[in-house]
Structures are given as C-alpha cells and as structure tokens.
C-alpha cells in the first residue's frame, strides 16, 4: 500500500458489487496510495428495473451503503456514500411513457428516499442534476425542479449535493438556486468539471491539463475519476488508480498547496469531513 504522505480522496466513484469489480477496484485505489472515497450510487436502472414507485429506489441505496462499508475496510482512511437520483432517469421514464412532470414527481420521491437513507447512514451528500444532452423544454423545466428539491432536502439535513449537469464553466444561477433553498453554493459540487467553474465547487476530472488549470487558479476544487465499474467498459471513465497517480504528479510538479486544497480543505468545507483525522 503506497503512502503519498497526504490524504487522497476520489470524490466521485461508482462501485457495483453485483455485476462488476466492486471492492476489487477499491483495492487498486488503495494500493496506489488512495485513502478516501465518495461512492455515488449507480443509476437506478443499472442496479434493477426502471423504478415505478419510491420503494423501487431502496435497493439502489441499500446496495451502495453496504459496498461503502466494505470499501472502508480496504482503506487507510474511509469511504462515504453519496445517494440520489441520476438526472438521466427523466429520459428513461419519458421514453417509457411518463410525462415530464410525472417523471419529475417520481424523481423527487426518489430523492426523498435518498435523504431518508442519508439520515440513517453516514452519507455526506445527495446526488441530482439535469441532463447533459438536449431535451425538450418540459423535461428541462422538470429537471430543474427536481434539482431544486434536492437542494431543499440537503439544506434540511446538513448535506451537500453532487450534480451531474451539462458541460459548463458557469453555474452561478444554480448556486443562487441552492442559496435560495438554504444550501450554501459552496456545498454544491459539479462532478465531471473542467479546471475552473463559477458558482459552485468543481469536482475536476483527473486529466493533467484540467488539474493544472485548477491548481493554478487557486480556488476550491476536488478530484475525481467517475469510475463507472461496468464490466463491459473496464476502466471507464477513468480507472481507480488515476487520482493517486495524479496526486503524485501534482506533488512532483510543486503543487503541494493544491493537493492540500483538493484533499483536505475542500472536503472539510463542502462535506464537513476530516481526511486527516480519519486516516488509520
């Protein structure tokens, strides 16, 4: 198990103990120097049938919480769950015959179940967002309503929110929506972010050019792989060893302050977690 001399957090990884590598991917992360993980539940339709009721989301969250417990046992630090509803579900539901508003109602119900599971577990964030592809005005409006509901639920429970959104470097309006619901914009995280982002906190994909831009920018940021743990797409989007390797690269290139920012200071500010105190 490699020690890079710092906590190393992958802010957005999926683990599938039923169909893919599951905890074996965590072992790769740990051996490479990784210490902490935020494990985001896979889209509900990847872990079961298309949901038709709020109860249909329960298996997704229970599976994620259980695999996080197993992941923590493999780490010098620990893992935490991120529970919620992937915004792409709206298209799955509309394709299955739901109206956009009806799909939004079901997704809000799923987020409420996620919030209940978060309260009874050690989850640190909810997952929400809006489609990153072209959709109708009705689907876009319904998706934004779902996202705002996630902000409200998170504010009530002292949780952060991780967002899946369109590619952009400006989510100022979204941050303002979060603030209006009582959630500080800093506690809203855009996953799969570029090196800079206005409005909310970026979780930067661990490509060297994006990381260099984030490090030189000086603002708060996190690092992630978005590892999808899909047996048909091994290593997608990035493999579980990537964040530790990129941390080592940052340290070798004089970005010690950026590493402290991404793996200690920003996790504390966004999620309220202490990556030093949780190291074994």
ChimeraX attribute file (.defattr): number of C-alpha atoms within 10 A of each C-alpha:
attribute: neighborCount
match mode: 1-to-1
recipient: residues
	/A:1	14
	/A:2	12
	/A:3	15
	/A:4	16
	/A:5	9
	/A:6	20
	/A:7	25
	/A:8	32
	/A:9	28
	/A:10	29
	/A:11	28
	/A:12	25
	/A:13	25
	/A:14	24
	/A:15	26
	/A:16	21
	/A:17	17
	/A:18	10
	/A:19	12
	/A:20	17
	/A:21	15
	/A:22	19
	/A:23	20
	/A:24	15
	/A:25	21
	/A:26	27
	/A:27	19
	/A:28	17
	/A:29	28
	/A:30	25
	/A:31	16
	/A:32	21
	/A:33	26
	/A:34	31
	/A:35	32
	/A:36	27
	/A:37	26
	/A:38	21
	/A:39	25
	/A:40	29
	/A:41	30
	/A:42	24
	/A:43	18
	/A:44	21
	/A:45	14
	/A:46	13
	/A:47	18
	/A:48	12
	/A:49	10
	/A:50	16
	/A:51	18
	/A:52	12
	/A:53	12
	/A:54	17
	/A:55	11
	/A:56	16
	/A:57	26
	/A:58	16
	/A:59	13
	/A:60	21
	/A:61	24
	/A:62	16
	/A:63	17
	/A:64	22
	/A:65	25
	/A:66	12
	/A:67	21
	/A:68	27
	/A:69	16
	/A:70	16
	/A:71	25
	/A:72	18
	/A:73	14
	/A:74	20
	/A:75	22
	/A:76	19
	/A:77	23
	/A:78	22
	/A:79	28
	/A:80	24
	/A:81	27
	/A:82	30
	/A:83	31
	/A:84	33
	/A:85	31
	/A:86	23
	/A:87	24
	/A:88	18
	/A:89	22
	/A:90	28
	/A:91	16
	/A:92	15
	/A:93	20
	/A:94	16
	/A:95	10
	/A:96	11
	/A:97	11
	/A:98	15
	/A:99	16
	/A:100	20
	/A:101	18
	/A:102	15
	/A:103	24
	/A:104	25
	/A:105	16
	/A:106	21
	/A:107	31
	/A:108	24
	/A:109	19
	/A:110	24
	/A:111	27
	/A:112	20
	/A:113	21
	/A:114	27
	/A:115	24
	/A:116	14
	/A:117	18
	/A:118	23
	/A:119	14
	/A:120	8
	/A:121	13
	/A:122	15
	/A:123	24
	/A:124	23
	/A:125	29
	/A:126	27
	/A:127	27
	/A:128	29
	/A:129	26
	/A:130	24
	/A:131	20
	/A:132	13
	/A:133	9
	/A:134	9
	/A:135	14
	/A:136	9
	/A:137	10
	/A:138	11
	/A:139	21
	/A:140	16
	/A:141	16
	/A:142	21
	/A:143	27
	/A:144	19
	/A:145	18
	/A:146	27
	/A:147	28
	/A:148	19
	/A:149	20
	/A:150	33
	/A:151	31
	/A:152	19
	/A:153	24
	/A:154	27
	/A:155	19
	/A:156	13
	/A:157	15
	/A:158	15
	/A:159	26
	/A:160	28
	/A:161	30
	/A:162	28
	/A:163	24
	/A:164	22
	/A:165	19
	/A:166	16
	/A:167	14
	/A:168	14
	/A:169	16
	/A:170	13
	/A:171	21
	/A:172	14
	/A:173	13
	/A:174	19
	/A:175	23
	/A:176	16
	/A:177	19
	/A:178	26
	/A:179	18
	/A:180	14
	/A:181	18
	/A:182	16
	/A:183	25
	/A:184	18
	/A:185	24
	/A:186	20
	/A:187	27
	/A:188	29
	/A:189	26
	/A:190	28
	/A:191	25
	/A:192	23
	/A:193	26
	/A:194	21
	/A:195	24
	/A:196	23
	/A:197	21
	/A:198	14
	/A:199	18
	/A:200	25
	/A:201	25
	/A:202	28
	/A:203	29
	/A:204	28
	/A:205	26
	/A:206	26
	/A:207	17
	/A:208	13
	/A:209	12
	/A:210	15
	/A:211	23
	/A:212	16
	/A:213	14
	/A:214	25
	/A:215	22
	/A:216	13
	/A:217	13
	/A:218	12
	/A:219	17
	/A:220	22
	/A:221	29
	/A:222	30
	/A:223	29
	/A:224	24
	/A:225	26
	/A:226	25
	/A:227	24
	/A:228	23
	/A:229	25
	/A:230	19
	/A:231	12
	/A:232	8
	/A:233	11
	/A:234	14
	/A:235	18
	/A:236	15
	/A:237	16
	/A:238	19
	/A:239	18
	/A:240	28
	/A:241	22
	/A:242	23
	/A:243	25
	/A:244	26
	/A:245	18
	/A:246	18
	/A:247	27
	/A:248	20
	/A:249	13
	/A:250	19
	/A:251	17
	/A:252	10
	/A:253	10
	/A:254	10
	/A:255	17
	/A:256	15
	/A:257	14
	/A:258	25
	/A:259	24
	/A:260	15
	/A:261	19
	/A:262	26
	/A:263	25
	/A:264	20
	/A:265	20
	/A:266	21
	/A:267	21
	/A:268	14
	/A:269	14
	/A:270	23
	/A:271	18
	/A:272	15
	/A:273	16
	/A:274	17
	/A:275	20
	/A:276	14
	/A:277	9
	/A:278	14
	/A:279	14
	/A:280	9
